[in-house]
Amino acid sequence: MDSFEWNKIIGAVLGTAIFIFVVRLVAEKIYEPEKPAKPGYVVEGVTETASSGGAAAPAEEAMPHWGTVLASADVAGGKATSTKCEQCHDTSSAKTTKIGPPLFGVVDRPRASVAGFAYSSTMKGKPGNWTYDELFKFIKSPGAVMPGTKMSFAGLHSDKDRINLIAFLRTNADSPVPIPAPAPKAAATPAAAPAAAKPGAAAPATAPPKGSAPATPKPN
């Protein structure tokens, strides 16, 4: 076979490859699916992260007075809310490790203290206990309060739901943590006393008794 025949074969192969490449590019442009601006289905309880890779930090909020709110909290309502936690955590006294660590006795428990659970470096790097305030902030938005945590739960934004859940978690222990003393009642402000008259100031005029005639000046 001479070189002319080889050139024809090589040219045919190259032409076929170019043709397939062009057809592929055109097909991708024609049949490329259009992505919606917002997903049509959102999985409940999973945080949607921004392009920067983290959830937005929550605004600073005032902490409840636990001695007041826990005394009137709905523990049964908190237990019902805890079903959202039970998808990843065990709340029973069995203290079984699931996707997340067990929550039995979690109130005032040291962070990252369950043996055998692989905590994130962020969690391990934040010492301290799960106090009422720390739980209240963390449950609102775990990913924002502690960036890098393995907990992908979107959070509970309702103050009432968080208070009720914490009230349940407090009772869900062998020895529940005591409720703090209630907030002291504000002392009544005494009524302001009438201002004393300044020295040298004229006394205020008093109206004559009703029905009496006005006094007439005496002749000199």
C-alpha positions as CSV (number, residue, x, y, z in Angstrom):
1,M,0.0,0.0,0.0
2,D,1.5,3.3,-1.1
3,S,1.7,6.5,0.9
4,F,-1.3,8.0,-1.0
5,E,-3.6,5.2,0.4
6,W,-2.2,5.8,3.9
7,N,-2.9,9.5,3.7
8,K,-6.5,8.8,2.6
9,I,-7.0,6.5,5.6
10,I,-5.5,8.9,8.1
11,G,-7.5,11.8,6.6
12,A,-10.7,9.7,6.9
13,V,-10.0,8.9,10.6
14,L,-9.2,12.6,11.4
15,G,-12.3,13.8,9.6
16,T,-14.5,11.3,11.5
17,A,-13.0,12.4,14.8
18,I,-13.5,16.1,14.1
19,F,-17.1,15.3,13.0
20,I,-17.9,13.5,16.2
21,F,-16.3,16.3,18.3
22,V,-18.4,18.9,16.5
23,V,-21.6,16.9,16.9
24,R,-21.0,16.4,20.6
25,L,-20.5,20.2,21.2
26,V,-23.7,21.0,19.3
27,A,-25.7,18.3,21.2
28,E,-24.4,19.7,24.6
29,K,-25.6,23.2,23.7
30,I,-29.0,22.0,22.5
31,Y,-29.8,19.5,25.2
32,E,-28.1,21.1,28.2
33,P,-30.6,21.1,31.1
34,E,-31.5,24.5,32.6
35,K,-30.9,24.5,36.3
36,P,-33.6,26.1,38.5
37,A,-32.7,29.2,40.6
38,K,-34.1,27.4,43.7
39,P,-34.3,23.7,44.3
40,G,-37.9,22.3,44.0
41,Y,-37.4,20.0,47.0
42,V,-35.6,20.9,50.2
43,V,-34.7,18.2,52.7
44,E,-35.9,19.3,56.1
45,G,-33.3,19.7,58.8
46,V,-30.3,20.1,56.5
47,T,-28.4,23.3,56.2
48,E,-28.1,24.9,52.8
49,T,-24.6,26.4,52.7
50,A,-23.7,29.5,50.8
51,S,-21.1,29.7,48.1
52,S,-18.5,30.8,50.7
53,G,-18.9,27.3,52.3
54,G,-20.5,28.3,55.6
55,A,-23.8,29.3,57.1
56,A,-24.4,32.9,57.9
57,A,-23.7,33.8,61.6
58,P,-26.9,34.3,63.6
59,A,-27.6,37.7,65.1
60,E,-26.8,38.1,68.7
61,E,-29.8,37.6,70.9
62,A,-30.7,38.0,74.6
63,M,-30.6,34.8,76.6
64,P,-33.7,33.7,78.5
65,H,-33.7,33.8,82.3
66,W,-33.7,30.1,82.8
67,G,-35.0,30.2,86.3
68,T,-38.2,31.8,85.0
69,V,-38.7,30.1,81.6
70,L,-37.9,26.5,82.6
71,A,-40.4,26.6,85.4
72,S,-43.2,27.2,82.9
73,A,-41.8,25.3,79.9
74,D,-43.8,22.6,78.1
75,V,-41.7,19.5,78.7
76,A,-44.1,17.3,76.7
77,G,-43.8,19.7,73.7
78,G,-40.0,19.6,74.0
79,K,-40.1,15.8,73.9
80,A,-42.2,16.0,70.7
81,T,-39.7,18.4,69.2
82,S,-36.9,16.0,70.1
83,T,-38.1,13.6,67.4
84,K,-36.2,15.8,65.0
85,C,-33.0,15.1,67.0
86,E,-33.7,11.4,67.2
87,Q,-33.0,11.0,63.4
88,C,-29.3,11.3,64.4
89,H,-29.1,11.1,68.2
90,D,-30.3,8.6,70.8
91,T,-32.2,10.3,73.6
92,S,-32.8,7.2,75.7
93,S,-30.9,6.0,78.8
94,A,-29.2,3.4,76.5
95,K,-26.9,6.2,75.3
96,T,-26.4,4.6,71.9
97,T,-24.0,6.3,69.5
98,K,-25.7,6.9,66.2
99,I,-24.7,9.4,63.5
100,G,-24.3,11.8,66.4
101,P,-23.5,11.3,70.1
102,P,-26.3,10.4,72.6
103,L,-28.2,13.2,74.2
104,F,-29.2,11.5,77.5
105,G,-27.8,13.8,80.2
106,V,-26.4,16.3,77.7
107,V,-27.3,19.4,79.8
108,D,-24.2,20.6,81.6
109,R,-22.2,17.8,80.1
110,P,-18.6,18.7,78.9
111,R,-18.5,19.2,75.1
112,A,-16.9,16.4,73.0
113,S,-16.8,14.0,76.0
114,V,-18.6,10.9,74.7
115,A,-16.0,8.2,74.4
116,G,-15.6,6.6,71.0
117,F,-17.4,9.3,69.0
118,A,-15.3,11.1,66.3
119,Y,-16.0,14.7,67.0
120,S,-15.0,17.4,64.6
121,S,-11.8,19.4,65.4
122,T,-14.0,22.5,65.9
123,M,-16.0,20.8,68.6
124,K,-13.0,19.4,70.3
125,G,-11.3,22.8,70.2
126,K,-14.1,24.5,72.1
127,P,-13.9,23.6,75.8
128,G,-16.7,24.1,78.3
129,N,-20.0,22.5,79.2
130,W,-23.3,22.4,77.4
131,T,-25.0,25.0,79.6
132,Y,-28.5,26.3,79.0
133,D,-27.1,29.3,77.2
134,E,-24.7,27.3,75.0
135,L,-27.5,24.8,74.0
136,F,-29.9,27.6,73.3
137,K,-27.4,29.3,70.9
138,F,-26.2,26.1,69.3
139,I,-29.6,24.6,68.6
140,K,-30.6,27.7,66.7
141,S,-28.0,27.2,64.0
142,P,-25.2,24.7,64.7
143,G,-23.3,25.4,61.5
144,A,-23.2,29.2,62.1
145,V,-22.4,29.0,65.9
146,M,-19.7,26.4,65.3
147,P,-18.4,26.4,61.7
148,G,-16.9,23.0,60.8
149,T,-19.2,21.0,63.0
150,K,-20.4,17.6,61.6
151,M,-24.0,18.4,62.7
152,S,-25.9,19.4,59.5
153,F,-29.2,20.2,61.2
154,A,-30.6,23.5,60.0
155,G,-31.6,24.5,63.6
156,L,-34.7,25.6,65.5
157,H,-35.3,29.4,65.2
158,S,-38.3,29.5,67.5
159,D,-37.3,30.6,71.0
160,K,-40.3,28.7,72.4
161,D,-39.3,25.4,70.7
162,R,-35.7,25.7,71.9
163,I,-36.8,26.4,75.5
164,N,-39.2,23.5,75.5
165,L,-36.6,21.2,74.0
166,I,-34.0,22.2,76.6
167,A,-36.5,21.7,79.3
168,F,-37.1,18.1,78.1
169,L,-33.3,17.5,77.8
170,R,-32.8,18.7,81.3
171,T,-35.3,16.1,82.7
172,N,-33.9,13.4,80.4
173,A,-31.0,12.5,82.7
174,D,-30.2,10.3,85.7
175,S,-29.8,13.5,87.9
176,P,-31.4,16.5,86.2
177,V,-29.5,19.7,86.5
178,P,-31.2,22.1,89.0
179,I,-33.3,25.0,87.7
180,P,-31.7,28.3,88.6
181,A,-33.5,30.7,90.9
182,P,-36.2,32.8,89.2
183,A,-35.5,36.3,88.3
184,P,-36.1,38.8,91.2
185,K,-39.1,40.9,90.8
186,A,-38.4,44.6,90.1
187,A,-38.9,46.8,93.1
188,A,-41.8,49.3,92.9
189,T,-40.6,52.8,92.1
190,P,-41.8,55.2,94.9
191,A,-44.0,58.1,93.8
192,A,-42.2,61.3,93.3
193,A,-42.6,63.8,96.2
194,P,-44.0,67.3,95.3
195,A,-41.2,69.7,94.7
196,A,-40.4,71.9,97.7
197,A,-41.0,75.7,97.2
198,K,-37.8,77.7,96.7
199,P,-36.9,80.3,99.5
200,G,-38.4,83.7,98.7
201,A,-40.9,82.3,96.2
202,A,-44.5,83.5,96.6
203,A,-47.0,81.0,97.9
204,P,-49.5,79.8,95.3
205,A,-52.8,81.7,95.4
206,T,-55.7,79.7,96.8
207,A,-59.2,80.2,95.5
208,P,-61.8,81.5,98.1
209,P,-64.3,79.1,99.5
210,K,-67.2,78.4,97.2
211,G,-70.1,80.8,97.9
212,S,-68.2,83.4,99.9
213,A,-68.0,87.1,98.7
214,P,-64.7,88.5,97.6
215,A,-63.0,90.6,100.2
216,T,-63.3,94.4,99.8
217,P,-60.3,96.7,100.5
218,K,-60.6,98.7,103.7
219,P,-60.5,102.6,103.4
220,N,-57.3,104.2,104.7
